Amino acid sequence: RLLTARGADGLSVTRIAMEVGITHLGRFAANYRLFFGESPYETLQRAGRS
């Protein structure tokens, strides 16, 4: 929800992750893919940000 809501603001996945305190971006991306079945970047793309 955070990614799709913030994606409209033009923020990068990295910036959003850092704002919420995530420091290990590789681990975040891997866990995100396991949980949601797509990468954070793909979520932003699907939400209409291109």
PQR file of N, CA, C, O and H, with PARSE charges and radii, in Angstrom:
ATOM      1  N   ARG A   1       0.833  -1.189   0.000 -0.4000 1.5000
ATOM      2  CA  ARG A   1       0.000   0.000   0.000 -0.0000 2.0000
ATOM      3  C   ARG A   1       0.877   1.252   0.000  0.5500 1.7000
ATOM      4  O   ARG A   1       0.606   2.211  -0.724 -0.5500 1.4000
ATOM      5  N   LEU A   2       1.928   1.233   0.817 -0.4000 1.5000
ATOM      6  CA  LEU A   2       2.828   2.390   0.876 -0.0000 2.0000
ATOM      7  C   LEU A   2       3.466   2.650  -0.476  0.5500 1.7000
ATOM      8  O   LEU A   2       3.546   3.796  -0.917 -0.5500 1.4000
ATOM      9  H   LEU A   2       2.148   0.455   1.405  0.4000 1.0000
ATOM     10  N   LEU A   3       3.918   1.597  -1.136 -0.4000 1.5000
ATOM     11  CA  LEU A   3       4.574   1.782  -2.433 -0.0000 2.0000
ATOM     12  C   LEU A   3       3.623   2.362  -3.462  0.5500 1.7000
ATOM     13  O   LEU A   3       3.994   3.282  -4.192 -0.5500 1.4000
ATOM     14  H   LEU A   3       3.853   0.666  -0.778  0.4000 1.0000
ATOM     15  N   THR A   4       2.400   1.843  -3.536 -0.4000 1.5000
ATOM     16  CA  THR A   4       1.482   2.354  -4.550 -0.0000 2.0000
ATOM     17  C   THR A   4       1.014   3.762  -4.209  0.5500 1.7000
ATOM     18  O   THR A   4       0.817   4.581  -5.107 -0.5500 1.4000
ATOM     19  H   THR A   4       2.099   1.097  -2.943  0.4000 1.0000
ATOM     20  N   ALA A   5       0.835   4.053  -2.934 -0.4000 1.5000
ATOM     21  CA  ALA A   5       0.421   5.399  -2.543 -0.0000 2.0000
ATOM     22  C   ALA A   5       1.527   6.412  -2.788  0.5500 1.7000
ATOM     23  O   ALA A   5       1.265   7.511  -3.276 -0.5500 1.4000
ATOM     24  H   ALA A   5       0.995   3.388  -2.204  0.4000 1.0000
ATOM     25  N   ARG A   6       2.756   6.054  -2.455 -0.4000 1.5000
ATOM     26  CA  ARG A   6       3.861   6.980  -2.606 -0.0000 2.0000
ATOM     27  C   ARG A   6       4.369   7.037  -4.034  0.5500 1.7000
ATOM     28  O   ARG A   6       4.990   8.021  -4.436 -0.5500 1.4000
ATOM     29  H   ARG A   6       2.969   5.161  -2.059  0.4000 1.0000
ATOM     30  N   GLY A   7       4.105   5.976  -4.811 -0.4000 1.5000
ATOM     31  CA  GLY A   7       4.566   5.944  -6.194 -0.0000 2.0000
ATOM     32  C   GLY A   7       4.034   7.106  -7.008  0.5500 1.7000
ATOM     33  O   GLY A   7       4.697   7.585  -7.928 -0.5500 1.4000
ATOM     34  H   GLY A   7       3.600   5.177  -4.484  0.4000 1.0000
ATOM     35  N   ALA A   8       2.849   7.553  -6.674 -0.4000 1.5000
ATOM     36  CA  ALA A   8       2.260   8.676  -7.395 -0.0000 2.0000
ATOM     37  C   ALA A   8       3.053   9.956  -7.171  0.5500 1.7000
ATOM     38  O   ALA A   8       2.984  10.880  -7.982 -0.5500 1.4000
ATOM     39  H   ALA A   8       2.310   7.163  -5.927  0.4000 1.0000
ATOM     40  N   ASP A   9       3.795  10.015  -6.090 -0.4000 1.5000
ATOM     41  CA  ASP A   9       4.611  11.190  -5.788 -0.0000 2.0000
ATOM     42  C   ASP A   9       5.912  11.211  -6.571  0.5500 1.7000
ATOM     43  O   ASP A   9       6.651  12.194  -6.519 -0.5500 1.4000
ATOM     44  H   ASP A   9       3.851   9.264  -5.431  0.4000 1.0000
ATOM     45  N   GLY A  10       6.201  10.133  -7.299 -0.4000 1.5000
ATOM     46  CA  GLY A  10       7.435  10.065  -8.064 -0.0000 2.0000
ATOM     47  C   GLY A  10       8.646   9.655  -7.251  0.5500 1.7000
ATOM     48  O   GLY A  10       9.775   9.800  -7.717 -0.5500 1.4000
ATOM     49  H   GLY A  10       5.601   9.334  -7.341  0.4000 1.0000
ATOM     50  N   LEU A  11       8.438   9.147  -6.046 -0.4000 1.5000
ATOM     51  CA  LEU A  11       9.554   8.705  -5.219 -0.0000 2.0000
ATOM     52  C   LEU A  11      10.033   7.337  -5.677  0.5500 1.7000
ATOM     53  O   LEU A  11       9.241   6.519  -6.146 -0.5500 1.4000
ATOM     54  H   LEU A  11       7.520   9.029  -5.667  0.4000 1.0000
ATOM     55  N   SER A  12      11.316   7.093  -5.543 -0.4000 1.5000
ATOM     56  CA  SER A  12      11.878   5.797  -5.911 -0.0000 2.0000
ATOM     57  C   SER A  12      11.612   4.782  -4.808  0.5500 1.7000
ATOM     58  O   SER A  12      11.338   5.142  -3.664 -0.5500 1.4000
ATOM     59  H   SER A  12      11.960   7.757  -5.162  0.4000 1.0000
ATOM     60  N   VAL A  13      11.697   3.512  -5.173 -0.4000 1.5000
ATOM     61  CA  VAL A  13      11.556   2.441  -4.194 -0.0000 2.0000
ATOM     62  C   VAL A  13      12.605   2.606  -3.100  0.5500 1.7000
ATOM     63  O   VAL A  13      12.304   2.435  -1.919 -0.5500 1.4000
ATOM     64  H   VAL A  13      11.920   3.219  -6.103  0.4000 1.0000
ATOM     65  N   THR A  14      13.825   2.936  -3.485 -0.4000 1.5000
ATOM     66  CA  THR A  14      14.902   3.131  -2.513 -0.0000 2.0000
ATOM     67  C   THR A  14      14.551   4.231  -1.525  0.5500 1.7000
ATOM     68  O   THR A  14      14.715   4.053  -0.318 -0.5500 1.4000
ATOM     69  H   THR A  14      14.070   3.076  -4.444  0.4000 1.0000
ATOM     70  N   ARG A  15      14.083   5.340  -2.009 -0.4000 1.5000
ATOM     71  CA  ARG A  15      13.730   6.473  -1.135 -0.0000 2.0000
ATOM     72  C   ARG A  15      12.612   6.104  -0.165  0.5500 1.7000
ATOM     73  O   ARG A  15      12.670   6.441   1.018 -0.5500 1.4000
ATOM     74  H   ARG A  15      13.950   5.485  -2.990  0.4000 1.0000
ATOM     75  N   ILE A  16      11.594   5.409  -0.674 -0.4000 1.5000
ATOM     76  CA  ILE A  16      10.481   4.992   0.181 -0.0000 2.0000
ATOM     77  C   ILE A  16      10.979   4.041   1.265  0.5500 1.7000
ATOM     78  O   ILE A  16      10.626   4.191   2.434 -0.5500 1.4000
ATOM     79  H   ILE A  16      11.546   5.135  -1.635  0.4000 1.0000
ATOM     80  N   ALA A  17      11.797   3.065   0.881 -0.4000 1.5000
ATOM     81  CA  ALA A  17      12.326   2.098   1.851 -0.0000 2.0000
ATOM     82  C   ALA A  17      13.151   2.797   2.921  0.5500 1.7000
ATOM     83  O   ALA A  17      12.998   2.511   4.109 -0.5500 1.4000
ATOM     84  H   ALA A  17      12.085   2.943  -0.069  0.4000 1.0000
ATOM     85  N   MET A  18      14.019   3.706   2.513 -0.4000 1.5000
ATOM     86  CA  MET A  18      14.856   4.419   3.473 -0.0000 2.0000
ATOM     87  C   MET A  18      14.012   5.279   4.417  0.5500 1.7000
ATOM     88  O   MET A  18      14.336   5.397   5.599 -0.5500 1.4000
ATOM     89  H   MET A  18      14.143   3.939   1.549  0.4000 1.0000
ATOM     90  N   GLU A  19      12.941   5.876   3.910 -0.4000 1.5000
ATOM     91  CA  GLU A  19      12.083   6.717   4.749 -0.0000 2.0000
ATOM     92  C   GLU A  19      11.403   5.933   5.863  0.5500 1.7000
ATOM     93  O   GLU A  19      11.103   6.490   6.919 -0.5500 1.4000
ATOM     94  H   GLU A  19      12.678   5.780   2.950  0.4000 1.0000
ATOM     95  N   VAL A  20      11.158   4.644   5.637 -0.4000 1.5000
ATOM     96  CA  VAL A  20      10.504   3.841   6.668 -0.0000 2.0000
ATOM     97  C   VAL A  20      11.498   3.009   7.470  0.5500 1.7000
ATOM     98  O   VAL A  20      11.098   2.140   8.245 -0.5500 1.4000
ATOM     99  H   VAL A  20      11.401   4.192   4.780  0.4000 1.0000
ATOM    100  N   GLY A  21      12.799   3.273   7.287 -0.4000 1.5000
ATOM    101  CA  GLY A  21      13.821   2.659   8.120 -0.0000 2.0000
ATOM    102  C   GLY A  21      14.436   1.376   7.604  0.5500 1.7000
ATOM    103  O   GLY A  21      15.158   0.705   8.342 -0.5500 1.4000
ATOM    104  H   GLY A  21      13.124   3.978   6.658  0.4000 1.0000
ATOM    105  N   ILE A  22      14.174   1.016   6.367 -0.4000 1.5000
ATOM    106  CA  ILE A  22      14.775  -0.189   5.792 -0.0000 2.0000
ATOM    107  C   ILE A  22      16.168   0.170   5.291  0.5500 1.7000
ATOM    108  O   ILE A  22      16.333   1.099   4.500 -0.5500 1.4000
ATOM    109  H   ILE A  22      13.587   1.561   5.767  0.4000 1.0000
ATOM    110  N   THR A  23      17.166  -0.571   5.755 -0.4000 1.5000
ATOM    111  CA  THR A  23      18.542  -0.252   5.372 -0.0000 2.0000
ATOM    112  C   THR A  23      19.178  -1.305   4.476  0.5500 1.7000
ATOM    113  O   THR A  23      20.136  -1.000   3.766 -0.5500 1.4000
ATOM    114  H   THR A  23      17.032  -1.326   6.398  0.4000 1.0000
ATOM    115  N   HIS A  24      18.676  -2.526   4.489 -0.4000 1.5000
ATOM    116  CA  HIS A  24      19.232  -3.586   3.645 -0.0000 2.0000
ATOM    117  C   HIS A  24      18.275  -3.792   2.473  0.5500 1.7000
ATOM    118  O   HIS A  24      17.341  -4.590   2.548 -0.5500 1.4000
ATOM    119  H   HIS A  24      17.898  -2.774   5.066  0.4000 1.0000
ATOM    120  N   LEU A  25      18.526  -3.059   1.394 -0.4000 1.5000
ATOM    121  CA  LEU A  25      17.590  -3.030   0.274 -0.0000 2.0000
ATOM    122  C   LEU A  25      17.486  -4.361  -0.455  0.5500 1.7000
ATOM    123  O   LEU A  25      16.410  -4.715  -0.938 -0.5500 1.4000
ATOM    124  H   LEU A  25      19.285  -2.411   1.333  0.4000 1.0000
ATOM    125  N   GLY A  26      18.574  -5.100  -0.543 -0.4000 1.5000
ATOM    126  CA  GLY A  26      18.530  -6.407  -1.192 -0.0000 2.0000
ATOM    127  C   GLY A  26      17.630  -7.382  -0.459  0.5500 1.7000
ATOM    128  O   GLY A  26      16.842  -8.102  -1.072 -0.5500 1.4000
ATOM    129  H   GLY A  26      19.448  -4.813  -0.151  0.4000 1.0000
ATOM    130  N   ARG A  27      17.755  -7.398   0.853 -0.4000 1.5000
ATOM    131  CA  ARG A  27      16.905  -8.269   1.672 -0.0000 2.0000
ATOM    132  C   ARG A  27      15.447  -7.825   1.580  0.5500 1.7000
ATOM    133  O   ARG A  27      14.545  -8.658   1.492 -0.5500 1.4000
ATOM    134  H   ARG A  27      18.395  -6.813   1.351  0.4000 1.0000
ATOM    135  N   PHE A  28      15.222  -6.524   1.600 -0.4000 1.5000
ATOM    136  CA  PHE A  28      13.864  -6.003   1.461 -0.0000 2.0000
ATOM    137  C   PHE A  28      13.238  -6.466   0.151  0.5500 1.7000
ATOM    138  O   PHE A  28      12.107  -6.952   0.138 -0.5500 1.4000
ATOM    139  H   PHE A  28      15.955  -5.847   1.672  0.4000 1.0000
ATOM    140  N   ALA A  29      13.968  -6.318  -0.947 -0.4000 1.5000
ATOM    141  CA  ALA A  29      13.440  -6.691  -2.259 -0.0000 2.0000
ATOM    142  C   ALA A  29      13.145  -8.188  -2.332  0.5500 1.7000
ATOM    143  O   ALA A  29      12.124  -8.595  -2.885 -0.5500 1.4000
ATOM    144  H   ALA A  29      14.887  -5.923  -0.936  0.4000 1.0000
ATOM    145  N   ALA A  30      14.033  -9.004  -1.777 -0.4000 1.5000
ATOM    146  CA  ALA A  30      13.827 -10.453  -1.792 -0.0000 2.0000
ATOM    147  C   ALA A  30      12.596 -10.840  -0.974  0.5500 1.7000
ATOM    148  O   ALA A  30      11.781 -11.647  -1.421 -0.5500 1.4000
ATOM    149  H   ALA A  30      14.863  -8.674  -1.327  0.4000 1.0000
ATOM    150  N   ASN A  31      12.464 -10.274   0.211 -0.4000 1.5000
ATOM    151  CA  ASN A  31      11.301 -10.570   1.053 -0.0000 2.0000
ATOM    152  C   ASN A  31      10.014 -10.038   0.440  0.5500 1.7000
ATOM    153  O   ASN A  31       8.969 -10.682   0.531 -0.5500 1.4000
ATOM    154  H   ASN A  31      13.127  -9.619   0.574  0.4000 1.0000
ATOM    155  N   TYR A  32      10.083  -8.881  -0.176 -0.4000 1.5000
ATOM    156  CA  TYR A  32       8.917  -8.300  -0.838 -0.0000 2.0000
ATOM    157  C   TYR A  32       8.429  -9.237  -1.939  0.5500 1.7000
ATOM    158  O   TYR A  32       7.232  -9.504  -2.052 -0.5500 1.4000
ATOM    159  H   TYR A  32      10.932  -8.357  -0.250  0.4000 1.0000
ATOM    160  N   ARG A  33       9.369  -9.737  -2.755 -0.4000 1.5000
ATOM    161  CA  ARG A  33       9.009 -10.646  -3.847 -0.0000 2.0000
ATOM    162  C   ARG A  33       8.381 -11.933  -3.299  0.5500 1.7000
ATOM    163  O   ARG A  33       7.404 -12.430  -3.860 -0.5500 1.4000
ATOM    164  H   ARG A  33      10.341  -9.520  -2.664  0.4000 1.0000
ATOM    165  N   LEU A  34       8.931 -12.472  -2.214 -0.4000 1.5000
ATOM    166  CA  LEU A  34       8.355 -13.678  -1.610 -0.0000 2.0000
ATOM    167  C   LEU A  34       6.926 -13.437  -1.137  0.5500 1.7000
ATOM    168  O   LEU A  34       6.053 -14.285  -1.323 -0.5500 1.4000
ATOM    169  H   LEU A  34       9.724 -12.068  -1.758  0.4000 1.0000
ATOM    170  N   PHE A  35       6.693 -12.290  -0.532 -0.4000 1.5000
ATOM    171  CA  PHE A  35       5.386 -11.991   0.043 -0.0000 2.0000
ATOM    172  C   PHE A  35       4.360 -11.601  -1.011  0.5500 1.7000
ATOM    173  O   PHE A  35       3.217 -12.055  -0.956 -0.5500 1.4000
ATOM    174  H   PHE A  35       7.403 -11.601  -0.381  0.4000 1.0000
ATOM    175  N   PHE A  36       4.754 -10.756  -1.983 -0.4000 1.5000
ATOM    176  CA  PHE A  36       3.805 -10.209  -2.950 -0.0000 2.0000
ATOM    177  C   PHE A  36       3.881 -10.838  -4.339  0.5500 1.7000
ATOM    178  O   PHE A  36       2.995 -10.614  -5.164 -0.5500 1.4000
ATOM    179  H   PHE A  36       5.683 -10.387  -2.028  0.4000 1.0000
ATOM    180  N   GLY A  37       4.923 -11.618  -4.608 -0.4000 1.5000
ATOM    181  CA  GLY A  37       5.034 -12.266  -5.907 -0.0000 2.0000
ATOM    182  C   GLY A  37       5.523 -11.371  -7.027  0.5500 1.7000
ATOM    183  O   GLY A  37       5.440 -11.738  -8.199 -0.5500 1.4000
ATOM    184  H   GLY A  37       5.643 -11.800  -3.938  0.4000 1.0000
ATOM    185  N   GLU A  38       6.024 -10.217  -6.682 -0.4000 1.5000
ATOM    186  CA  GLU A  38       6.591  -9.287  -7.660 -0.0000 2.0000
ATOM    187  C   GLU A  38       7.562  -8.374  -6.935  0.5500 1.7000
ATOM    188  O   GLU A  38       7.540  -8.269  -5.709 -0.5500 1.4000
ATOM    189  H   GLU A  38       6.092  -9.919  -5.730  0.4000 1.0000
ATOM    190  N   SER A  39       8.415  -7.714  -7.708 -0.4000 1.5000
ATOM    191  CA  SER A  39       9.382  -6.800  -7.096 -0.0000 2.0000
ATOM    192  C   SER A  39       8.694  -5.487  -6.728  0.5500 1.7000
ATOM    193  O   SER A  39       7.627  -5.177  -7.259 -0.5500 1.4000
ATOM    194  H   SER A  39       8.433  -7.799  -8.704  0.4000 1.0000
ATOM    195  N   PRO A  40       9.294  -4.716  -5.825 -0.5600 1.5000
ATOM    196  CA  PRO A  40       8.732  -3.403  -5.509  0.2800 2.0000
ATOM    197  C   PRO A  40       8.601  -2.530  -6.761  0.5500 1.7000
ATOM    198  O   PRO A  40       7.620  -1.804  -6.919 -0.5500 1.4000
ATOM    199  N   TYR A  41       9.582  -2.606  -7.631 -0.4000 1.5000
ATOM    200  CA  TYR A  41       9.544  -1.834  -8.876 -0.0000 2.0000
ATOM    201  C   TYR A  41       8.337  -2.239  -9.722  0.5500 1.7000
ATOM    202  O   TYR A  41       7.658  -1.383 -10.289 -0.5500 1.4000
ATOM    203  H   TYR A  41      10.380  -3.195  -7.502  0.4000 1.0000
ATOM    204  N   GLU A  42       8.073  -3.533  -9.806 -0.4000 1.5000
ATOM    205  CA  GLU A  42       6.925  -4.009 -10.581 -0.0000 2.0000
ATOM    206  C   GLU A  42       5.617  -3.510  -9.983  0.5500 1.7000
ATOM    207  O   GLU A  42       4.676  -3.203 -10.716 -0.5500 1.4000
ATOM    208  H   GLU A  42       8.625  -4.229  -9.346  0.4000 1.0000
ATOM    209  N   THR A  43       5.550  -3.426  -8.659 -0.4000 1.5000
ATOM    210  CA  THR A  43       4.355  -2.890  -8.007 -0.0000 2.0000
ATOM    211  C   THR A  43       4.122  -1.448  -8.424  0.5500 1.7000
ATOM    212  O   THR A  43       2.997  -1.064  -8.744 -0.5500 1.4000
ATOM    213  H   THR A  43       6.314  -3.675  -8.064  0.4000 1.0000
ATOM    214  N   LEU A  44       5.185  -0.645  -8.421 -0.4000 1.5000
ATOM    215  CA  LEU A  44       5.044   0.749  -8.839 -0.0000 2.0000
ATOM    216  C   LEU A  44       4.618   0.846 -10.295  0.5500 1.7000
ATOM    217  O   LEU A  44       3.788   1.687 -10.641 -0.5500 1.4000
ATOM    218  H   LEU A  44       6.099  -0.957  -8.161  0.4000 1.0000
ATOM    219  N   GLN A  45       5.175  -0.001 -11.150 -0.4000 1.5000
ATOM    220  CA  GLN A  45       4.809   0.011 -12.564 -0.0000 2.0000
ATOM    221  C   GLN A  45       3.337  -0.349 -12.734  0.5500 1.7000
ATOM    222  O   GLN A  45       2.629   0.287 -13.515 -0.5500 1.4000
ATOM    223  H   GLN A  45       5.850  -0.683 -10.869  0.4000 1.0000
ATOM    224  N   ARG A  46       2.877  -1.356 -12.014 -0.4000 1.5000
ATOM    225  CA  ARG A  46       1.488  -1.789 -12.100 -0.0000 2.0000
ATOM    226  C   ARG A  46       0.546  -0.712 -11.570  0.5500 1.7000
ATOM    227  O   ARG A  46      -0.598  -0.611 -12.015 -0.5500 1.4000
ATOM    228  H   ARG A  46       3.453  -1.873 -11.380  0.4000 1.0000
ATOM    229  N   ALA A  47       1.016   0.079 -10.635 -0.4000 1.5000
ATOM    230  CA  ALA A  47       0.203   1.147 -10.057 -0.0000 2.0000
ATOM    231  C   ALA A  47       0.091   2.348 -10.992  0.5500 1.7000
ATOM    232  O   ALA A  47      -0.563   3.338 -10.665 -0.5500 1.4000
ATOM    233  H   ALA A  47       1.945  -0.003 -10.274  0.4000 1.0000
ATOM    234  N   GLY A  48       0.731   2.257 -12.153 -0.4000 1.5000
ATOM    235  CA  GLY A  48       0.593   3.324 -13.130 -0.0000 2.0000
ATOM    236  C   GLY A  48       1.754   4.270 -13.226  0.5500 1.7000
ATOM    237  O   GLY A  48       1.690   5.256 -13.960 -0.5500 1.4000
ATOM    238  H   GLY A  48       1.263   1.453 -12.419  0.4000 1.0000
ATOM    239  N   ARG A  49       2.813   3.997 -12.506 -0.4000 1.5000
ATOM    240  CA  ARG A  49       3.991   4.865 -12.584 -0.0000 2.0000
ATOM    241  C   ARG A  49       4.937   4.296 -13.621  0.5500 1.7000
ATOM    242  O   ARG A  49       5.408   3.167 -13.480 -0.5500 1.4000
ATOM    243  H   ARG A  49       2.866   3.196 -11.909  0.4000 1.0000
ATOM    244  N   SER A  50       5.216   5.057 -14.648 -0.4000 1.5000
ATOM    245  CA  SER A  50       6.128   4.559 -15.678 -0.0000 2.0000
ATOM    246  C   SER A  50       7.266   5.500 -15.921  0.5500 1.7000
ATOM    247  O   SER A  50       8.125   5.227 -16.760 -0.5500 1.4000
ATOM    248  H   SER A  50       4.833   5.973 -14.762  0.4000 1.0000
TER
END
